[in-house]
């Protein structure tokens, strides 16, 4: 029996994903994450060391659990995060200035 997917609950992915987590318990090793990654942080290899675990929690992989991402791409990731923080700070400062201006008027 096929069921319909409620599309109102679906969200589009952020176009500028800075970090990612992969659940190896659900991964089909199709390589789509590697194709979509702008930093080439994810890539497929023939190495399977460390891909087994005693619990499902241990199957989550992210930057802290991989060997290459922190060393190779950490500078690019840090730069992107700093840029986003700067944009957010500027946005908050403008909002605070606007609110102060409205209060004084």
N, C-alpha and C positions, 0 to 999 in steps of 0.2 A: 504494500500500500504506500503510495507516494503522498507526501504532505507538502503543502505550500509553505514557503518561507515568508515570514512577515517582514517585508522590506522596510517598514517604518522603523524597525529596531536596528537596522544595519547602519553602520557609520563608515565613511570613507577613511582610508588611512592617511596619516600625515604625509605630505610629500617630502618632508625633510626630516626623516627619522634619523636621530643621532645615535641611539643605542637600540639594541634589540635583544630579545630573549628567545631561545629556541627550546621547545620541549622535545627532547629526543625520543620520548615515549610515544609521541604522535607524529614525529617527522617521517615523511616518506622518502627523504633524500632525493627530491626531484630537482633541487637546485634553483627554484624560483626565487628564494630569498637572496641567493648570490647574484642573480641577474638584476634584481631590484635595488641592490645595495649600491649607493653612490660612492661610498668610501672603499669599496671592495673589502669590507670587514668580514663578510661571509664568503667562503669559497669552499668548493668541494675537493676533497683529497681522498686517497685510498687508505688513510690512517684511521684506525678504529680504536686506538689506545684510549682508555678512559671513557668508553661509551657504554659501559655497563654499570649497574648500580643495584644496591639492595633496597632502595626506596624510590618512589616516583619523584620525590623532591630533588633527589640527586641527579635526575635526568634533565633538569633545567640548565641550559648553558647560556651564559652571558659573558660580558667582557671580563669579569673577575674569574671566570672558570676556564677561559681559553688561554692559550699560550701566546698567540700572535697579536691579538688586538691591542692590548695595553702598550706594547712596545712599538709596534709599527704605526698605529694610527692615533695614539693618544694625543699628540700635538694637534692634529686636525679636529678631533672630537673636542678637546679643550677650547680651541679657537671658536668652534661653532657654538659651544655652550656660552662662552664669554660674549659672543655677538648677540645671542638671544637674550642674555641677561641685561646687556646694555640697552637693547631695544625696549625691554620690559621696564627698565628703570626710567628711561626717557618718557615712555607712555604714562607711567605713574606720576612723574614730575609734572607733566603737562596737565593731567587730570587734577592734581592737587592745586596747581596754579589757577586753573579754570574755576575750581570750587572756591578758592580764596577770593577770586575776582567777583564771583556771583554773590558771596557773602557780604562783600564790601559795597556792593551796588544797591 
